[in-house]
Amino acid sequence: MTESTLLPPRILIQRPGSGDGIETSVHNLPKPLLREFRHVFQDEYLKRPEINVPIATAGEEMVLIAIPTNQRAREDLVAVGDHIEQEKDRLLNVFISFGREVSERIRGKGYWADFIDPCSGLPMMTPNCNKVYSEVDGMECLLNYKSYNAGFCKILTHPKWGSAVYPATIFAHCPISVAMEVIQSYDVIQQ
Ligand code: B12
């Protein structure tokens, strides 16, 4: 738990029975992250809502929200080889599916949301953005996880899984209740 935490990390599953758990939490943006968010997305996020906001949430304050996710990898991602590449593809697919679904559900309610492509570090749904978002810096700031340097790449370490962790983040601009409702609709795996 950090000061920015609105909903602490819990392991969710997108499709019951799939076994692909994804640790997810909901946060306000602390100052350093807010500065970085503006570099990455500029003011593209202000271009929504472009449709009428639902009456249920119309009076609520709009807030910038980060939804960091971490998946436990079956391999240490710092190693190299075909099996690592295969594992990274699996983790990528699990996140893209989850990130897209969460973003589309928030967008479906009339608000802005987007997620970072883990391969490039660039926003997936917002056009005209070319600044890379650092997942490692983001997780350090939001979750207080630690990192180390592996050559050119900064590597995150999860408190339980070490560097067998695959970080990726979703962002939203909406009332807190909207983001909470979407995230709380997923099943939680007991740890
Ligand atoms: C591009 C990339 C690479 C590139 C280049 C890396 C580079 N640094 O140029 C290459 C292909 C080489 C690479 C290699 C690897 N990578 Co890589 N890579 C990335 C990627 C997509 C972006 C990293 C990046 O460019 N960061 C640097 C940029 C964003 O920051 P910067 O300009 O240096 O600094 C800015 C920030 O610090 C910012 N800032 C300042 N203060 C603050 C505060 C906050 C709060 C924030 C948010 C930002 C911020 O300001 C600075 C200036 O603008 C990330 C995913 C991601 N989105 O983070 C994965 C990622 C870091 N890579 C990963 C991995 C696993 C690897 C490899 C180990 C894979 C492998 N098995 O070979 C190797 C490492 C090999 C090596 N020794 O380098 C994983 C790490 C997993 C983990 N546990 O942390 C990540 C997170 C991808 C993932 N989701 O799994 N990678």
Residues whose N, C-alpha, C, O or C-beta is under 5 A from the ligand:
A	BS01	B12	P32 L33 E36 L77 V78 A79 V80 D117 P118 C119 S120 G121 V132 Y133 S134 E135 V136 D137 G138 C141 A150 G151 F152 C153 K154 I155 L156 S163 V165 Y166 P167
